[in-house]
């Protein structure tokens, strides 16, 4: 139920903001707006403000919306109101009305990011867990436990890292741009920072998913190798492990953090899928104990992996990330611009075949993330809304005839040539745009189903 409510609320809000952008700009340009509709199908709620020519409607299917303006191309217009029709407005006014919808979504994203920056958010400190074996991070010399103080790309000046999530975002941007990144890290003793070069440019980034960070080798923040809640009848309970036990060594190998311990557990499976016994040296309330643990084999996506039936790893060290009035606003604008550019870049890479179309997500994935973000709290949900609002704004600016960007393309032609697109060409382009959009939606929906079944 939470997923459905969060999804419908997000969809309704983003559509309303988009259409309100068109509506307010139309009114500002002196165009008569006949109807402002959120959704399609049977009207559920209709109201007509006193003194306004606009009918506001909430419909049963909240999968879109529209602003219907007085327009001679759709119906006859009385001569006395011809100056209020959309099609009689100068080119700059028509372009502004069309552009206002996507811009409203981008402005909403700025507002949401800024609100989160002002209110503050709890995020993990930028302390690295043990790197994935044979990953870029391991080859670069990272071992886990390092605090990332600064990063730099190419020859740019190093900039401070605010949190682990900030670091992940920078790594994502650099990897998708094919740029190497230098991390300035300090060890637990607080020694002077040393430079670690991450060769992100050598990565295959056709799919920007969880596997990307696995190949980079930085998957999670540092956590202590502590046993958390132990499930009854699991391998951990059978071995006598208890919540709060600190794992020092496994089969004589020092355990640096929770990530390293999880890796050792997953690997404790023989070639035939049988569990392999391990000797754990643990610290329990200052007393050193040695226990024999035999992880239970479990098959995931055709691969055997070990499980002990316990939560492994303490909670990461957290920090409050909060910014002042001006800095929070500037960072909100900056993050909106970064996400917009990254979205356009990924779309361009998909168009020329340098990125997989598996990166496209449809309504099922969006609904899933809506529910998950809402369950994590208001801040996570606001960040989700900001991300989707940016995506909606950028998508509508694409030069597809059925989208706002397609209409702007028509106006660009009109501005350059001095004449509007003919009705015949308009109809052809609209049909082509519908075909392309339906194809994209089909691919996105297919990806959704594949993710759910996978």
N, C-alpha and C positions, 0 to 999 in steps of 0.2 A: 504493500500500500504506500509506503514511504517513497519508493521509486516512482510510482505513478504520479503521486502528488507533486513530488519535486520536479518531475519531467514536465507535467502540464503547467505548473507555475512558471518554470523557466521559459518554456515555449511561449506562453501567453505574454509574459513580460517583454521578451525580446521582440516579438512581433508587434506588440503595442508601441514600444519605443520606436521601432522602425517606421511604422505607419504614421506615428505622431510627428516624426520628423518631416515626412511629406506634407502632412496636414498643416503644420504650423508655417512652413515655408510657403505653401499655397495661399494661406490666409494673408501672410505678410506681403505677398506679391499681388494681392487683390483678386485672386481667383475664387470663384464660388465653389465651395465643397458641398456636394449633395449628400454623400454618405461616408462615414468612417466605420469600417467593419473589422472586427477581430474574429477571424474564423470564417468558415463557409457553411452552407447548408441552412437548416432551419434556424431562424432567429430565436434565441432564448430570452434575450433582454433587449429592449429598444427604448431609447429615450431621445427627446428632442428639446434641447435647452431653449428657454424663452429668448426670443430675439436672434436666434442663430438659424441659418438656413441648412445646417448640417444635421442629419439623422445619425445617431451613434448606435451601433448594433453589436451585440455579442452573440455569435452563432455557435451551433452545436459541435462543429469540427474545427478545433483550434490549431489547424495545420497551416495557417497562413492568414492573410488579411489584405485589405485593399482600401484605397481612398478614391472614391468616385467623384470626379470634378465635372463641372459644366464643360462640355466639349462638343463642338459642331460635328465632329467625326463620329460621334456616338448617337446623337439625337438632335433634332432641330432646336435651335436656340433663338429665343425672342430677340428682335433687333435691339430692344432696350437693354438687354443683358449681354450683348455680344462682347462688350469690353471685359466682362467677367469670365469669359470662357478661356480654358487652358490653351487651346490651339491659337488664340489670337494674341497671346503674350509674346513679348520679344524673346529672342533666343536665350539670352542670359537668364531670364526669369524661369523659362521652362527647364533649362539645365540645372538651375539652383534647386528647383522643386524636386527634380529626380535625384539629385545628389544628396539632398537633405536626409533621405531615409538611411542609406549606409553610414553617413556621417553621424547620425543620431546613435547608431549602434556603437561606433567607435568612441563617441563621447561618453556613452554609458560605461564602456570598458574603462576609460580613463577615470571616471567617477568611482567605479567599484575598486579598481586598483588603489586609487588614492585613499579611499575610505579604509581599506585594509592597512595601508601604510600608516595612516594616522592612528588607528585603533590598536595596532600592534598584533603580532602573531607569534605563537610559540613554534620555533623551528629547531631542528637538531644543530648542534655546533658543527663546524666544518672539520671534523676529525675523521680520518679515513679508517675504514675497516680493512682487514686483510684483503689484498687484491685477489681477483680470480686468477687461477693458475694459467700461465702462458698468455696472459692478457697484456695490453699496452702498459698498464700501471705496473705490473710485476716486472716487465722487461725494462721499464724506466727506473727501477730501483726502489719503488715504494714497497713497504713491508707491513703497513698498518699501524695505526696509532699516531700518524703525523697530523698536525694541525695545519690546514691550508690557510695561510695568511693573505696571500695575494695571487692573482693570476695576470697573465699578459698574453696577448695574441699578436703574432708577427713582431713588429718593432714598436708596438704601442707601449705606453707607460703602464707599469703594473698598477692594478686597482685592488682595493681591499675586498675580501670575500665576506659577505654578511652572515651567511649560514650555509649549511650543507645543501639546502634547496637552491640557494643562489649559485653554488658551485655546479650543481647538476644542470642548471639552466645555461650557464656559460659553456659547459662541456657540450651540451646539445647544440648550441649555436655554432661553436667552432667546428664540431664534427660535421654538421650538415653543410657548412661552408667550405669544408676541406682544408681548414687551417690548423696548423700545429699550435699547441698551447703550452706555456711554461707555468708550472705551479711553484710558488715560493712556500716551502713547508718548513715547520719546526717540529722537533721531536718532543717527547713528553718532558724532557729535562729543560726545555725552553732555550736550547742552543740557537745560535744565529740562523736565520732562514737560509736554506739552500735551494738552488734552482733545480727543478725536475722537468725535463722536456717530454711532453706527451705528443707522439707523432700521430695526431688524429687524422691528418691528411691521407694516411695510407689505408684508412678504413673504408669498407664498402658500406655506404649508407643509403642503399636503395630502400631499406625499410627502417623507419624511425620508431622502433619499438623497444621492449625490454632487452632484447638481445643486443642492442647497440651498447648499452651500459655494461652488459656482460663482456663484450669484446673490449670495451675500454678498461674494464676491470674494477671500476668504482661503482659498486651497486648499493651500498648502504653506509650510514654513519657508524662510527665505532661504538660497540657495546661490550660490556664486561661479559666474560664467559660464565655466566651464572645460569643455573637451572631454575626455571620458573615453575608454573603450575604443572604438576605431574598427574597424568591421566591414570585412572585405575586400570589395572591389567595390561598396561603398556610395558614396553621393554625397560623404560626408566624405573617404573614402579617395581618390576620384577627384580631388577638389579639392586634395589634398595636406595635409589637416589631420592633426595628430598628437595623441596623448593628451598632455594637459598644456597645450595651447594655451589661452590666456586670450583670450576674445573681447571686444574693446573697443567696436567699432561694427559695425553692419550697415546698409549703404547710407547711411552718414553719421549714422545714429541711434545714440545712446549706448545701450549695453546695460548695465543695472544689475545684473542677476542671472540665474541659470539659468532662472527662470520666464519672464522677458522674452525671453530667447533662444529658448526653446521656442515661445513664442507667435509670434515672427517666422518661425520655421521652418515652423510649421503653416500660416501664412498665405501662404507662398510658392507658391501654386497659382493658375493662371489660371482664368478662367470656364469654359474647355473641359476643365479637368482636367489642364492641362499644367504642368510645373515652371517656375518663374520664377527666373532667375539673381539672386544676391545678391552684393554685394561685402562681404567680411568683413575687418575690420581686427583683426589678432590680435597678441598679445604671446607670443613664443616665446623663452623664456630671455633676456628683456631686449631682444630684437630685434623691431621692429615690421614685420609683413608684411601685405600685402593679397592676399587670395585670392578667386577667383570660385567660389562654391558654388551648385550648382543642386539644391535638394531634389527628391527623387523623389516624384511624386504617389502617394497611396495612399487608397483609398476605405474609409471607416469609417461604417457605418450610413447609407449613401447620401450622405455628405459627403466631398469631396476634402480631403485634408490633406497637408502636406509632411513628408517624412522624410529624414534625412541619413545614417542607418545608423551612428550613434554615440551613446554615452551622453552626455547634455548636463546639465551642472551637477555641481559637486563635492558631496560629502557635506555635509549641514547641520552646523552647529556643535552639539555635543551637551553635555549636562550630566547629572550624576547627581542624581536626585531620591530622597531618602531621608529618613525621618522617625523620630523617637525612639519609645520604647515606648508612651507614653500618646498622643502626637499621632498616631502611626501607627494605633493602634486607633480613636481618635475619627474619623479620616479614613476608615477602613474602614467604620465604622457610617454616617457621613455619605454616602459614595458609594453604599452599598447603599440607603439611604433615597432618595437622589436618583434612582437608576436605577429603583427601584420606583415612585416617584411619576410619573416620566416615562413609564414603561410604561403605568400606569393612565390617564394623561392621553391618550396616543396611542390607547388602546383606546376611551376615551370619545369622542374626536374622530372615530374611525372609525364609531362607533355612530350619531352624529348627522350624519354625512356631511361633517364638516369636515376629515377626513383620508382619504386613499385606502386601500383595502384592499390595494393593492399593497405596503404596508408590512409585511404579514404574510409571514413566512418559514416554510418547512417543513423537513423532514429533509434535503433535498438541499443547501439553502443552509447549514444548520447544519454538515453534513458538510464542505462546501467550506471554511467558515471554520475548522473544527476542524483540517483539514490545513494551511491557510495559517498559522494561529497557531502550530501545533506546529513548522512549518518555521522560524519566526522565533526559536524558543527557548522555554525553560521559562517565563520571565516572561510572554511573550505568551500562552502556552497557559493559564496560571493566570488571567490577566485574562479570557480567553475563557470559561473554566469559571465564573468569578464572574458574568459577564454572563448566561450561560445558566441558571445556578442561580437568579438573581434572577427571570428570566423564568418559569422553572418554578414557583417559589414564588408569584409573583403570579398566574399563570394558574390555578393550583389553588385560589386564593382567590376566583375569580370565582363569582358565585351561579348557576352552572349545576348542575342536579340531579345529573349524573354526576360532578361534581368535588367536592373537599372543601368548597369554598365553598357548594355546593348543600346538603350535609348540615348545614353551619352555619346555612344559611337555615331548614332544617327545625327545628333546635334553637331558633332565635330565635322561630319561630312557637310552638313548644311552651312556651318561657319566657314569652311574652306572653299566650297563651291558656290555658295550663295543660293542654293536651291535644296529643297527638302528631298528625302528619299521617296521615290514613287510608291504608290499603293501596291503595285505588282511586286516590286522588289521587297517592300515591307512584308508582304504576305509570305514570300519565299523565305526570307530571313527568319521570320517568326517560326515557320515550320521547321527549318533547320535547327533553330535554337531549341525547340521543344524536343527534337530527336536527341540532340547532344545532352540536354539536361536529363532526359529520361534514362539515357545510357549511363550517365554518371550516378544517378540515383540507384539504378539496378546494380551497378558494381558495388556501391556503398552498402546496399542491403545484403548482397551476397557476402561481402566481407563480415558484416554483422553476424549473419547466420554461421559462417565458418568459425568465427571466434567463439560463439556460444557452443557449437558442437565440438570445437577443439578443446 
